[in-house]
Amino acid sequence: MNKRRVFLIVLDSYGIGAAPDAADFDDSGCNTLRSIVSSKEYDTPNMAKLGLFNIDGVSCKEPEKNPIGAFARCTEQSKGKDTTIGHWEIAGVISPKPLPTYPEGFPEDLLQRFRERTGREILCNKPYSGTEVIKDYGEEHMKTGALIVYTSADSVFQIAAHEEIVPIETLYEYCEIARELLAGEHAVGRVIARPFAGAVGEFYRTSRRHDYSLKPPAPTMLDAITRAGLVSKGVGKIYDIFAGVGVDERMPIQNNVDGMEKTLQIQQEDFEGLCFVNLVDFDMVYGHRNDIDGYARAATVFDKQLATFMENMRPQDVLMITADHGCDPGFKGTDHSREYTPLLIYGEEIKSNVNLGTLDSFADIAATVQDLLEIPQITEGKSLKDKILKTS
């Protein structure tokens, strides 16, 4: 019986340079990796050993002479640069149409139906920074009980509410109502509960955020894994991103460090299948806030935990590290950036120093996972197994 375990870790927003169509997204010149490598806080010797700086087009640090992993540059085919379709493509589903965005705010008829269902008025209704929106609208929310509804450059409908004004379970109910209303032409990628706390002038977002995603429009590698009777574990936002479809076991996390600690715990378990991990702090805490040093420190901390993970790997384990989009903290604005993403593959059975070049789609990751687990491929993408496995 196949005993292989694949650990797929998504470093949320860890882009490695402008994609060929970056200009279409007003992202010419973006490069998340280049920005964070410029910080004195950046130190990732283990990712370097795997081949991060040997990837085609990466020139911000010297390459390793003999990298111990296989490595590639991945191109996104989906028409977007958000978390949802990025992860869907990693899991084997390419989205030819972008999810709807609302740079001018949501239409009044939609908001009116939301008011009727929730019994609450609405504040803001425009693209906004999540930290700034509670500074600017939090006091009025506290006085009136009106919900702070806002969006971003991504396909999201976000609802911020103070936990003393709107109990967390009630906020979640409002998000479920919004998810129901946001269908058809308004089917945004995610409805997000954004609870906050604190006094006026000292508001802060709490850890009880919750995402309500669209279900993927086609079967993913997660479906393939569960149909084959293997295990699919989701760490961090994975369960939310896929609306629970194909995820056998979910493990919420508090932050990147906690996410890797939970992944190290799972590493000690006996299972066959996939452990799919999302580490969101790179994007949410640092990228969107233009915090280059914070992003660099987070990469350094991850790299130290990565060393422990690599030491604990079993003979048939395969580690894959990638990203879902960019969010260059040194670039204009605070939105995601259209970038290539890295793919680092490592394990006792994986060939070393294999340059896989530039992949046509993130979906090649899904195809490779299914092939490594020796189950039928039901997604898009081309497997890399024959190029990376020592026994091939």
C-alpha positions in Angstrom: 0.0 0.0 0.0 1.2 3.5 -0.8 2.4 5.2 2.3 3.4 8.5 0.8 2.5 11.8 2.5 2.6 15.1 0.7 3.0 18.3 2.8 2.0 21.3 0.6 2.7 24.6 2.3 1.4 27.8 0.8 3.3 30.9 1.9 0.4 33.3 1.2 1.6 36.1 -1.1 5.2 35.0 -1.4 5.6 36.1 -5.1 9.0 36.1 -6.9 8.6 38.7 -9.6 6.1 40.2 -12.0 4.1 37.8 -14.1 4.1 38.2 -17.9 0.6 39.8 -17.7 1.4 42.0 -14.7 0.8 45.2 -16.7 -2.8 44.1 -17.2 -3.2 44.3 -13.4 -1.2 47.5 -13.1 1.6 45.6 -11.4 4.6 46.1 -13.7 7.7 45.9 -11.6 6.4 44.2 -8.6 8.6 41.6 -6.8 7.7 40.5 -3.3 10.9 38.4 -2.9 13.1 41.2 -4.0 11.5 43.6 -1.6 11.9 41.4 1.5 15.4 40.2 0.6 16.4 43.9 0.8 15.7 43.9 4.5 18.4 43.1 7.1 15.8 41.0 8.8 15.7 38.5 6.0 17.6 35.1 6.4 16.3 31.9 4.8 19.2 29.5 4.4 16.9 26.4 4.2 14.8 27.7 1.4 18.0 28.8 -0.3 19.3 25.2 0.0 16.0 23.9 -1.6 16.7 26.2 -4.6 14.7 29.4 -4.0 17.4 31.5 -5.5 18.1 29.1 -8.4 14.6 29.6 -9.8 14.5 31.1 -13.3 14.3 34.9 -13.1 15.2 35.1 -9.4 18.3 37.3 -9.2 18.1 39.0 -5.8 20.5 36.7 -4.1 23.3 34.3 -5.2 22.1 30.9 -6.2 23.1 27.7 -4.3 25.9 25.7 -6.0 24.2 22.4 -5.3 20.5 22.9 -4.2 19.0 19.8 -2.5 15.5 20.2 -4.0 13.7 20.5 -7.3 12.5 24.0 -8.1 10.3 25.9 -10.5 8.7 29.2 -11.3 4.9 29.0 -11.6 2.6 31.0 -13.8 -1.0 31.7 -12.9 -3.5 31.0 -15.6 -6.6 32.1 -13.7 -7.7 35.7 -14.4 -7.1 37.1 -10.9 -4.6 37.6 -8.1 -6.6 36.7 -5.1 -6.4 33.9 -2.5 -9.4 32.0 -3.6 -8.7 31.4 -7.2 -4.9 31.1 -6.5 -5.6 28.2 -4.2 -8.2 26.7 -6.5 -5.6 26.7 -9.3 -3.0 25.1 -7.0 -5.6 22.5 -6.4 -6.2 22.0 -10.1 -9.0 24.3 -11.1 -8.3 27.2 -13.5 -10.6 30.1 -13.4 -10.9 31.7 -16.9 -13.1 34.6 -15.7 -12.2 36.9 -12.8 -14.4 36.9 -9.7 -16.4 40.1 -9.4 -14.8 43.1 -7.7 -16.4 46.3 -6.5 -14.1 49.3 -6.7 -17.1 51.7 -6.4 -18.8 49.7 -3.6 -21.6 47.2 -3.8 -24.9 48.0 -5.6 -27.7 49.5 -3.5 -30.3 46.8 -4.4 -27.9 44.2 -2.9 -27.3 46.2 0.2 -31.0 46.8 0.7 -31.7 43.1 0.7 -28.9 42.7 3.2 -30.4 45.4 5.4 -33.8 43.8 5.3 -32.4 40.4 6.3 -30.1 41.6 9.1 -32.2 44.6 10.4 -29.1 46.7 10.5 -27.9 49.8 8.6 -24.6 49.9 6.7 -21.5 52.1 6.9 -18.6 52.6 4.5 -19.4 50.4 1.4 -16.1 51.1 -0.4 -12.7 49.6 -0.8 -10.7 50.1 2.4 -7.8 48.9 4.6 -9.1 46.6 7.3 -7.2 48.4 10.0 -8.1 51.9 8.8 -11.8 51.1 8.3 -12.3 50.4 12.0 -10.4 53.6 12.9 -12.6 55.7 10.6 -16.0 54.0 11.1 -15.6 52.2 14.5 -17.0 55.0 16.7 -20.1 55.5 14.5 -20.6 51.7 14.5 -20.4 51.7 18.3 -23.1 54.5 18.5 -25.5 53.2 15.9 -24.9 49.4 15.6 -24.7 49.8 11.9 -22.4 47.2 10.2 -19.2 48.3 8.6 -19.3 46.7 5.1 -16.3 47.2 2.9 -14.3 45.5 0.1 -10.8 45.6 -1.4 -9.1 45.0 -4.7 -10.0 41.4 -4.1 -13.3 39.7 -4.7 -14.5 40.1 -1.1 -17.5 41.3 0.9 -16.2 42.1 4.4 -18.2 42.8 7.5 -16.5 44.5 10.5 -18.3 44.7 13.8 -17.3 45.2 17.5 -17.7 42.0 19.5 -19.5 44.0 22.2 -22.0 45.5 19.7 -22.5 42.4 17.5 -21.9 39.0 19.3 -19.5 36.9 17.2 -22.1 34.2 16.5 -24.5 36.9 15.2 -21.7 38.3 13.0 -21.2 34.9 11.6 -25.0 34.6 10.9 -24.8 37.9 9.0 -22.0 36.6 6.9 -24.0 33.5 6.1 -26.8 35.8 4.9 -24.4 37.7 2.8 -23.0 34.5 1.3 -26.5 33.5 0.3 -27.3 36.9 -1.3 -23.9 37.1 -3.1 -24.7 34.7 -5.9 -24.9 34.8 -9.7 -23.2 37.9 -11.0 -22.3 39.0 -7.5 -20.7 35.7 -6.5 -17.7 37.1 -4.7 -14.8 34.8 -3.8 -15.2 35.3 -0.1 -17.4 36.8 2.6 -15.3 37.6 5.6 -16.3 38.2 9.2 -13.9 40.9 10.6 -14.6 41.2 14.3 -12.8 43.8 16.4 -12.6 45.0 20.0 -11.2 47.8 22.1 -12.2 51.4 22.9 -12.5 54.3 20.5 -9.0 55.2 19.3 -7.7 51.8 20.4 -9.7 49.4 18.2 -8.0 46.2 17.2 -9.0 43.2 15.1 -9.5 40.0 17.0 -8.5 36.5 16.0 -12.0 35.3 15.3 -12.1 36.2 11.6 -14.0 33.7 9.5 -14.1 33.3 5.8 -17.1 32.1 3.8 -15.9 31.0 0.4 -17.5 30.0 -2.8 -17.4 26.3 -3.5 -14.9 25.4 -6.2 -16.6 25.2 -9.6 -15.0 21.8 -10.5 -13.4 18.9 -8.6 -10.0 19.6 -7.1 -7.1 17.4 -6.0 -8.8 17.3 -2.5 -11.8 15.6 -4.1 -9.5 13.2 -5.8 -7.7 12.3 -2.6 -10.9 11.7 -0.5 -12.5 9.7 -3.4 -9.4 7.5 -3.3 -9.8 6.8 0.4 -6.8 8.8 1.4 -6.7 11.6 4.0 -6.9 15.3 3.2 -5.9 17.6 6.1 -6.3 21.4 6.0 -4.2 23.7 8.2 -5.1 27.4 8.5 -7.5 28.9 5.9 -7.6 25.8 3.7 -11.0 24.6 4.9 -12.5 28.1 4.5 -11.0 28.6 1.0 -12.5 25.4 -0.3 -15.8 25.8 1.6 -14.9 22.5 3.3 -15.2 20.6 0.0 -12.7 17.7 0.0 -11.1 18.5 3.4 -11.4 15.6 5.8 -9.8 17.3 8.8 -9.5 21.0 9.5 -7.0 22.7 11.9 -7.4 26.4 12.5 -4.4 28.4 13.5 -3.6 31.7 15.3 -0.6 32.8 13.1 2.3 31.5 11.0 4.2 30.1 13.9 1.2 28.3 15.2 0.5 27.0 11.7 3.9 25.4 11.5 3.7 24.1 15.0 0.4 22.4 14.1 2.0 21.1 10.9 4.9 19.6 12.9 2.3 17.9 15.1 0.6 16.4 12.1 4.0 15.3 10.8 4.1 12.9 13.8 0.8 11.3 12.8 0.4 8.2 10.7 -1.7 8.9 7.6 -1.7 8.6 3.8 -2.5 11.6 1.7 -2.1 15.3 1.8 -1.5 17.9 4.5 -2.4 21.3 2.8 -1.2 24.3 4.8 -1.8 28.1 4.4 0.4 30.6 6.3 -1.5 33.8 5.9 0.5 36.3 8.0 2.9 37.0 5.1 -0.1 38.5 3.2 -2.5 39.7 5.9 -0.1 41.1 8.5 2.8 42.3 6.4 2.2 42.5 2.7 -1.0 44.5 2.9 0.6 46.8 5.4 3.8 47.5 3.4 5.8 46.1 6.3 9.0 44.9 4.5 10.9 44.2 7.7 8.0 42.4 9.3 7.5 40.2 6.2 11.3 39.5 6.2 11.2 38.5 9.8 8.3 36.2 9.2 10.2 34.5 6.4 13.2 34.1 8.7 11.1 32.5 11.4 9.4 30.2 9.0 12.8 29.1 7.6 13.9 28.1 11.2 10.7 26.0 11.6 11.3 24.6 8.1 14.6 23.2 9.3 12.8 21.3 12.0 10.3 20.0 9.6 12.9 18.8 7.1 14.8 17.0 9.9 11.6 15.1 10.9 10.6 14.0 7.4 10.0 10.3 6.8 11.6 8.5 3.8 8.5 8.7 1.6 7.4 12.2 2.6 7.4 14.9 0.0 7.5 18.6 0.9 6.2 21.2 -1.6 6.4 24.9 -0.9 4.6 27.5 -3.1 2.5 30.7 -3.0 -0.9 31.7 -4.3 -0.1 35.3 -5.6 2.1 38.2 -4.6 1.7 41.1 -2.2 4.8 43.1 -2.6 5.3 45.2 0.6 7.7 47.5 -1.3 5.3 48.2 -4.2 2.7 51.0 -4.6 -0.5 50.5 -2.8 -1.4 47.7 -0.4 -3.1 45.2 -2.8 -2.1 41.8 -4.1 0.4 41.8 -6.9 0.3 39.7 -10.1 3.5 37.6 -9.8 5.1 34.3 -10.6 5.2 32.1 -7.5 7.9 29.7 -6.4 7.7 25.9 -6.2 10.2 24.0 -4.1 10.0 20.2 -3.8 12.1 18.1 -1.4 12.2 14.6 0.0 14.4 11.6 0.3 12.8 10.3 -3.0 13.1 13.6 -4.8 16.0 14.4 -7.1 18.3 17.3 -6.1 19.2 20.2 -8.2 16.4 19.8 -10.7 15.5 23.1 -12.5 11.9 22.6 -13.7 11.9 25.9 -15.5 8.7 27.9 -15.7 5.5 26.0 -15.3 2.4 26.9 -17.4 0.0 26.8 -14.4 -0.3 26.4 -10.7 -2.4 23.4 -11.6 0.8 21.4 -12.3 1.1 21.2 -8.5 -2.3 19.4 -8.2 -1.4 17.0 -11.0 1.9 16.2 -9.3 0.3 15.6 -5.9 -2.2 13.2 -7.4 0.5 11.4 -9.3 2.7 11.1 -6.2 -0.2 9.7 -4.3 -0.9 7.2 -7.2 -4.5 8.2 -7.5 -6.5 9.1 -10.7 -6.0 12.7 -11.8 -9.4 14.5 -12.1 -8.0 18.0 -12.4 -6.2 20.2 -14.8 -2.4 20.4 -14.9 0.6 18.3 -15.9 2.4 16.1 -13.5 6.1 16.7 -12.7 6.5 13.3 -11.0 8.7 11.7 -13.8 11.0 14.7 -13.6 11.5 14.8 -9.9 11.2 11.2 -8.5 14.4 9.3 -8.1 12.7 6.0 -8.9 11.3 7.3 -12.2 
